[in-house]
Amino acid sequence: MHFSTSSPKIQNKGIRPRHICAVFHALILLLLLLHSRSLFPEGEGPAVFVATSPQHVWVEAVRSSGERQTFDVSVPGAVEKMTVWLGGDSSMRENLNLVAYVSGQHIRVAEDSTGNTPIKVTWMRAGMRMTLGILLHPDRMNAADWEDIAGIGPVLARRIVSWRQKNGDFGSILRLQQVAGVGPKTITSLRPWFIPHQLPVN
């Protein structure tokens, strides 16, 4: 009887290391998207782009306690779920159903002195919008939003906001070049995060 000492050659036609990496990265992005709705309070969150389908309409609802939850209101029944989560009644649901939802909106419901529950619609912080893959618009941002973007510090953020207050809406990021300190290189770095054309601001 003869035993061979040579190792047999194994033909690995299955999973390769690069496939494992791709799956791992996809899982990380999925977890980030799922957990971003509760991990990041308003004004925080990493500038990590997660591509989402244009059919999704992400809105962030805020309870009077300050707790936040993100809902995809393009899904049937999502407004009802948001109403329940906010602790609202049929009147609140009717009011929430009247909102013309746009991805990136921030919905706050607070009871006033008359017992009514007015709905205030603003915008999520830029960092959260970027995390959800929602393109930004320069006329829907305050100084804190600008600071969420890598490469824009507090001084430049205040300068951008000040320019807009004095001169009116930008319309698109191309007009940002009129702000001192914003040049073609900055515009190039901003392009992936911004809507590429003019958009009416509500």
Secondary structure as UniProt FT lines:
FT   HELIX           17..39
FT   TURN            42..43
FT   TURN            54..55
FT   STRAND          58..62
FT   TURN            64..65
FT   STRAND          68..72
FT   TURN            73..74
FT   TURN            76..77
FT   HELIX           78..86
FT   HELIX           90..97
FT   TURN            103..104
FT   STRAND          105..109
FT   TURN            113..114
FT   STRAND          119..123
FT   HELIX           126..131
FT   TURN            132..133
FT   HELIX           138..140
FT   HELIX           143..147
FT   TURN            150..151
FT   HELIX           154..167
FT   HELIX           173..178
FT   TURN            180..181
FT   HELIX           184..190
FT   HELIX           191..193
//
